[in-house]
Amino acid sequence: MNVVDKPRSGRPATAMTECNKDRIDVLVREDHRITISELCDAVSIGKPDLIAIIMELGLESELLDRYANEGDIFLSRIIIGDETWVHHY
């Protein structure tokens, strides 16, 4: 009895390839405003794998390092927005 999988076509077994890591690193450094969804589409991998690669590359810690160095001045430069429309009948 043989329990070894035969090679087959389709999606690779892992998304954690050096090629994907390099591509994600380049994309994030070129556009700091790129979203997780845009990265997933660009590299054709799922969100959990993408987040694992981002953490492995240390990209999330750069923001924490900047906050540690600059403090609240760094936070004051971040602009976020949430618009909610409420209509009462």
C-alpha positions, 0 to 999 in steps of 0.5 A, spaced: 500 500 500 502 506 497 500 512 502 504 518 498 501 523 494 502 523 487 503 530 483 497 533 481 496 540 478 492 546 481 494 550 487 501 549 490 500 546 497 503 552 501 503 560 499 509 561 504 514 561 498 520 566 497 517 568 491 511 570 495 515 573 500 519 578 496 513 580 492 509 582 498 515 586 501 516 590 494 508 591 494 508 594 501 514 598 500 512 601 494 505 603 496 504 603 504 497 604 503 495 597 500 490 593 503 490 586 505 485 585 500 489 588 494 495 584 497 491 577 497 489 579 489 496 581 487 499 575 490 493 570 489 493 567 496 489 567 502 488 572 508 491 567 513 497 566 509 498 573 507 498 575 514 503 570 516 508 572 511 507 580 513 508 577 520 514 573 518 517 579 514 516 584 520 512 589 516 507 590 522 513 591 527 515 597 523 509 601 525 510 599 532 517 602 532 515 608 529 510 609 535 516 608 540 520 613 537 516 618 535 510 617 540 503 621 540 506 625 534 506 619 530 499 618 531 497 625 530 499 624 523 494 618 522 488 620 518 482 615 519 475 615 517 468 612 518 462 615 516 455 612 518 449 615 515 443 614 520 436 616 517 430 616 522 423 615 519 
